[in-house]
Amino acid sequence: MFLLLLVGFLIGNLLYGMACLEGPGLTRVLGFFYFGAAFLTLTGISGELGGPTLPPLLATGLSPLLQRAARLLIGIWLWRVRDDGSGSGAS
């Protein structure tokens, strides 16, 4: 069941990343963060299946950093979209 959850996160992050890459500015930057999250999820899936993973020190440092930065940027992006009202995220 955990593998199914990881596959769902992988698909979701890839689709959000592809959708955001078409936008301008901060929206595009968020797309790259979604692809980073997809990469981390892919390494988790690989580890679950007995394949290669990131070195433990890199994985434990990169994951929290990427998640915190992405959440901050998503919050800023949502704030800008709310103020702009256009849905593009550009001010």
VENDA-V900229 format. One record per run of one state. SS is the DSSP state (hx for helix, st for strand, lp for the rest). FROM is the first residue (numbers start at 1). TO is the last residue. If there is no record, write none. Layout:
# VENDA-V900229
ss: [SS	SS]
from: [FROM	FROM]
to: [TO	TO]
This chain:
# VENDA-V900229
ss: [lp	hx	lp	hx	lp	hx	lp]
from: [1	2	22	25	49	56	85]
to: [1	21	24	48	55	84	91]
